[in-house]
């Protein structure tokens, strides 16, 4: 999890843009894109759904309720590329 100098969780548009870029790069360079996507959708998202409102996924700490849309957008773009 990225935190500010004050120790608070990083938030905002710049954080979301950076997360979008990093996740896109990760999936672009994954040996098996669909397997990487399955790891996120099969493990990380269920962890998030069972976590409390302020917690994040245990296996993907950058995935929390505020960043779910970023993950969703990147996954849909990569899925479209794989089709």
C-alpha contacts under 8 A as a table, 3 or more apart, distances in Angstrom:
res1	aa1	res2	aa2	distance
1	X	9	X	7.10
1	X	10	X	7.98
1	X	61	X	5.45
1	X	62	X	5.43
2	X	9	X	6.07
2	X	10	X	5.56
2	X	62	X	7.64
3	X	6	X	7.64
3	X	7	X	5.37
3	X	8	X	5.23
3	X	9	X	4.39
3	X	10	X	4.85
4	X	7	X	5.16
4	X	8	X	5.37
4	X	9	X	6.31
4	X	10	X	5.68
5	X	8	X	7.53
10	X	15	X	6.53
11	X	14	X	7.73
11	X	15	X	5.62
11	X	16	X	7.32
12	X	15	X	5.44
12	X	16	X	6.33
13	X	16	X	5.04
13	X	17	X	6.12
14	X	17	X	5.07
14	X	18	X	6.18
15	X	18	X	5.13
15	X	19	X	6.09
16	X	19	X	5.03
16	X	20	X	6.00
16	X	67	X	6.94
16	X	70	X	6.63
17	X	20	X	5.01
17	X	21	X	6.22
18	X	21	X	5.13
18	X	22	X	6.18
19	X	22	X	5.13
19	X	23	X	5.98
19	X	62	X	7.94
19	X	70	X	7.44
20	X	23	X	5.33
20	X	24	X	6.05
20	X	70	X	6.01
20	X	71	X	7.25
20	X	74	X	6.62
21	X	24	X	5.14
21	X	25	X	6.16
22	X	25	X	5.12
22	X	26	X	6.10
23	X	26	X	5.01
23	X	27	X	6.23
23	X	71	X	7.58
23	X	74	X	7.05
24	X	27	X	5.26
24	X	28	X	6.04
24	X	74	X	6.21
24	X	78	X	7.80
25	X	28	X	5.04
25	X	29	X	6.22
26	X	29	X	5.44
26	X	30	X	6.06
27	X	30	X	5.07
27	X	33	X	5.78
27	X	36	X	6.95
27	X	37	X	7.74
27	X	78	X	7.36
28	X	33	X	7.18
28	X	78	X	7.92
29	X	33	X	7.96
30	X	33	X	5.43
30	X	36	X	6.89
32	X	35	X	5.33
32	X	36	X	6.30
33	X	36	X	5.09
33	X	37	X	6.14
33	X	78	X	7.91
33	X	82	X	7.96
34	X	37	X	4.98
34	X	38	X	6.01
34	X	79	X	7.76
34	X	82	X	7.95
35	X	38	X	4.91
35	X	39	X	6.20
36	X	39	X	5.09
36	X	40	X	6.57
37	X	40	X	5.17
37	X	41	X	6.14
37	X	75	X	6.82
38	X	41	X	5.04
38	X	42	X	5.38
38	X	43	X	7.74
39	X	42	X	5.26
39	X	43	X	5.50
39	X	44	X	6.94
40	X	43	X	5.56
40	X	44	X	4.83
40	X	45	X	6.33
40	X	60	X	7.79
41	X	44	X	6.04
41	X	45	X	5.32
41	X	46	X	7.43
42	X	45	X	6.52
42	X	46	X	6.61
43	X	46	X	5.64
43	X	47	X	6.26
43	X	59	X	7.57
44	X	47	X	5.09
44	X	48	X	6.24
44	X	57	X	5.51
44	X	58	X	7.21
44	X	59	X	5.98
44	X	60	X	6.02
44	X	63	X	7.50
45	X	48	X	4.96
45	X	49	X	6.19
45	X	57	X	7.08
45	X	63	X	7.95
46	X	49	X	4.97
46	X	50	X	6.29
47	X	50	X	5.30
47	X	51	X	6.12
47	X	56	X	7.89
47	X	57	X	5.19
47	X	58	X	6.72
48	X	51	X	5.03
48	X	52	X	7.95
48	X	55	X	7.51
48	X	56	X	5.85
48	X	57	X	4.76
48	X	58	X	7.96
48	X	63	X	7.36
48	X	64	X	6.49
48	X	65	X	7.64
51	X	54	X	7.89
51	X	55	X	5.75
51	X	56	X	6.79
51	X	57	X	7.23
52	X	55	X	5.37
53	X	65	X	7.30
54	X	64	X	7.59
54	X	65	X	7.66
55	X	64	X	6.55
56	X	60	X	7.49
56	X	61	X	5.46
56	X	62	X	6.86
56	X	63	X	5.62
56	X	64	X	4.31
56	X	65	X	7.38
57	X	60	X	5.16
57	X	61	X	5.22
57	X	62	X	7.41
57	X	63	X	5.64
57	X	64	X	6.35
58	X	61	X	5.73
60	X	63	X	5.58
61	X	64	X	7.27
62	X	67	X	7.22
63	X	66	X	7.90
63	X	67	X	5.69
63	X	68	X	6.06
63	X	71	X	7.37
64	X	67	X	5.41
64	X	68	X	6.00
65	X	68	X	5.36
66	X	69	X	7.34
67	X	70	X	5.26
67	X	71	X	6.55
68	X	71	X	5.20
68	X	72	X	6.12
69	X	72	X	4.90
69	X	73	X	6.10
70	X	73	X	5.26
70	X	74	X	6.31
71	X	74	X	5.28
71	X	75	X	6.05
72	X	75	X	5.16
72	X	76	X	6.15
73	X	76	X	5.23
73	X	77	X	6.26
74	X	77	X	5.18
74	X	78	X	6.18
75	X	78	X	5.20
75	X	79	X	5.97
76	X	79	X	5.00
76	X	80	X	6.11
77	X	80	X	5.14
77	X	81	X	6.34
78	X	81	X	4.98
78	X	82	X	6.24
79	X	82	X	5.08
79	X	83	X	6.38
80	X	83	X	5.30
